Amino acid sequence: MYWNALQMAQQQLDRLWEELQRVEQKLEEQEAKIEAATKAKELPELIVLIEKKRDRLVEEEKDLRQQLSALQAQLAGVAGGRSWFLSPANRRLAKASVFYLLDDNNTGVGVGVFFSETRAVTADHNLLDRHSIGSGVEAIIPAHREQLRLTVRARFPDDDFAILEAARSHAFIPPFEEPPQVVEEEEVEGEDVVLTGYRIGLEGNAPHFSRRLGFTKASSIAFSAHRRHLFYQCPTYAMDSGAALLLKDGRLIGIHQEAVNALRERLAREKTIKGRLTAAEESIDQIVSGGLAQGGCALLSHVFINA
């Protein structure tokens, strides 16, 4: 019963996704026709007809995105209590929604994700001081060979996140909106989640694996005391900040902000050079004998979706 319902839901997601791709292609064609007709100074009546067709496609696109979001939310009930997975439809949606940011030299500097039709989120420390409200940042989605110019709409350095905005509607990952205060902690704590990012930090040593969207199984451990962050166990790399953390039903539960490990925590507590060197030596011995515990800290989606 479970697998039949799941397969039917995934097939429906696949059909909706294909239909959405078709509508988006037609929408781009109509935009090109409008631009060409305007440049050629064609009859206003013709331009009006093309614009009406474009508007119908925009509404159709919006309706399809709403259907996708509703169906993905329904999958939560079907998938509850099962082992980790991320369906092909959810992986495709992630590949269309998760991007990485570029600096002036076209070097990747961090990750971001769309959580609504026009709004995206990234870690604030991925931006520079000159990225003031209203300024633009460059982003890229390799799977779709799509380069974006996003506008900085809000920055929250204390909470380390920033809201970006696209000029037109875009694929997005529906967020898990409920704050932990109103759900049973057992619904998330101890569950497997999925970290979705580009591993930009591997570019120097393993360039064939960097800038390609990857999915890493992670184990959620605990909410923070103020219920704004989730601590989870997962290997992370430099410049993973802003990577999407997904529930197994495909919803966005948060973004990765920083890695936490035992060595870093010990060094942070030591104030003197001698103390830091001693801590480093002792920590290396511990790594050799028992390994190094490492985890990640994610900002929960309910913090940024209404920012």
N, C-alpha and C positions, 0 to 999 in steps of 0.2 A: 504494500500500500504506500509506504513512504517513498520507495524508489520510483514507483509509477508516477506519483504526484510530482516528485522532484524532476523527473525526466520531462513530463508534460510542461512544467513551468519553465524549464530551461529551453525547451523547443520554442515556446512562445516568446521568451526573451530573445532567442536567436532571430525569429521572424521579425519582431519589432525592431531589432537592431539593424537588420538588413533593410527594412522599410525606411528607417531613419536615415541610413546612408544614402538611399535613393533620393529621398526628399532633399537632403542637404546638397546633393549634386545638382538637382534641378534648380534649387534656390541659387546656387552659384551661377548657373547658366542664365537665369533671369536677371541677376545683378549685372552680369556682363552685357546682356542685351540692352538694359537700361542705360548703362554707361556709353555703349556704342551709339545708341539712338540719340542720346543727348549731345554727344560730340558731333554727330552728323546733322544735328538740328532737324530731325525728322518731325513729322506731324505730331502735335501735342496729344491728339487722340490716340495715336499708336503707343506713345509713351505711357499714357494713362492705363491702357489695356494691359501692357506688360507689368506695370506697377501693381495693378489689381491681382494679376496672376501670382506675382511675387508675394503679396500680402496673404493670399490664400495658402501658399506654401509655408509661410512663416507660422500661420495658425496651425497647419497640419503638423509642422515640426514640433511646435509647442505641445500639441496634444499627444504626439508620440512620446515625447520626453516624459510627460506626466504619466502615461501608461507604463513606461519603463520603470519609473520611480515607484509606482504603486505595486507593480509586480515584484520588484526586488524586495520591497518591504514585506510582502506576503510570504516570500521565501524564508523569512526569519522563522516563522512558525513551523514551516515544513522541515527546516534544517536543525531546529533546536535539539541539543543533546547529542548530536552526531559528531564523528571525528572531523578533523580539519579538512577543508577543501575550499577551493575557489572555482566556481563554474567557468566554463569557457566564455560565456556571455559576460560574466563579471570581470574576467581578465581582459576581454576586449574593451570593455567600458573603461577599465583602469588605464589601458594603453592610450585611450583617446582623451583622458582627463588629467593624467599626471604629467607634469612637465618639469624641465629644469631651467634654471635662470642662467643667463650669460652675462659676463662682464664685457668691458669695452674691447677685449681681445678675443671674444668668442670662446672664452674658457668657462666651463661649468662652475658655478659657485654655490649651488644649493637647489633644493627641490620645492615644488609647490603643487597644489591640486585644486581643481574646480569643485566647489561644493554646491553651486547653484548655476543657473544658465549663464550668468555673467560674472559671478564673484568667485574669487579663488583666494587661497590662504598660503602663506609661506612663513618660515621663521624670520623674525625681524632682523636677526643678525646676518641674514643673507643679503640684506640691502646695505648700501653705503649711506654716509651722512648726507650726501647730495641728493639722495632719493627722497625729496620732500613730497608732501601731499600734492597730487596733480602731476607729478613727473612720471616719466615712462621707464619701463624696464623691458628688456628683451627676454623672451622665453622660447623654448623649442620643444616640440613633441616628435621625437624621432620616428615612431612607428607610422605616423601619418605625414612625415616630412613637412610638418607645419611649423612655421615661425610666427610668433605672436608678439604684438606690442601691447603690453598691459600697463594700465594706469594705477599708480599708488593712490588708494582711496583712504587708508587709515593705517597708522603705525602705533603699536603698543609695546614699546621697548621693555616695560616692566614685566609684561607677561610673555615677551619675546614672540610676538606674531604680528603679521601685517596683512591687510586686506588689499587684494589687487582686483582690477576690474577689466573685462574685455569689452570691446566696442560692440560686439554682436553675440548672439546666443551661442553657447558652446556645450559640448558633451560634459556631463558632470557626474560625480558619485554622490548619491543621496546620503546625507549625514545621519548618524545616530543622534537624535536630538535630545533625548531625555538626560537630564543631569543625574549623576549617581544617587542623589538624595531621594529621588522618587522611584527608583527601581531597586530590586533586590541585588545586593552586591554580587551574590552568587551567579547572577546572569552573565557577568563579565569576568570577575576574578576567577582565575584558574582555567579560563577558556583559552583555546588556541586562537590567535589572531594572525594577520598577515601584514608584514612590512613591505611596502611597494615603493621602490626607489631605483636610482640609477648607478649607485656605487661609483660616483665620480672620482672618489679618492683613489681608486685602483688604476687611474689612467696612466700613471707613470710606470707601474709594474705589470699591469695586465690590461693593456688598452683594448683588447678584443672583447673584454667583458664590461667595460665601462660604457656609460651613455646608452645602455640597453636596459629597458625596464625589466626588473626582476622581482620575484615574489619569494619572500623568506618567511618560513613558518616561525612564529614567535609564541611564547607562553606569557599570558598576562599574569601578573603576580598580585598587585594590590593597588587600590586607589590611594591617593595622598589624603592627608587628614582634612584638607579643605575641599576635597573632591573636584579638583581642577586638573589633576594630572593622573596618569596611569604609569606605573612602573612595570616593565616587562623584560623578559630575557630573550636576547636575540643578538647575533653578530651585526655590528654596524660599522660604517666606514666614514672617513672624513668627507664632509660636504653632503652627508645624508640628511642634514637638517631640513625639515619641511616635508620629508617623505610621508606618504599616506599610510596610516595604520587602519586596516580594514577588519571588520568582523567577518566570520566565515559566510555570512549571507550577502556579503558585498558592500555593506554600508560602511561609511567613513566614521570611525570612532575617535580619531584624533590625528595629530601630526607629530612626527619624531622631532624632538628638540635637542637632546644631547645624550651622549653615551655616559654611563656611570660604571666605574670599575674599582676594585679594591685598592689597586696601586694609586690611582688618581686621588681617591679619598684620603689615603694615608698621607700622601705628599701635601695635600691641601691643608691638613691640620698642622703640619710642621712649619714653623715660622723662620727657623734659622737654616742657613746653608748646611751646617753640620747635621742638623736634625733631618733635613730632607735627604742628604746622602745616606745617612744611616737607615732611614725608612726605605729608600730605594734598594739598598743592599739586602735588607731583611725581606723585602717584598719579592725580590728576584729569587731568593731561596724558597719562598713560599710557592712561587709560580712553578719552579722546577719540581718541587715535591708534591704539590696538590693542585696545580692549575690556577687560573685567574678567573674569578667570577666577574662576569660583565653583564650589564643590562642596559636598558634604554629608558628614557623618560619622555612620555608623550603628553602633549597638551590636548585635553579632551575637546571634542567638537562642540559641545554645548557652550563652551567659553567664547568661541569665535563666530558662530553662525549668525548671531544677531548683533555683532559688533558694528 
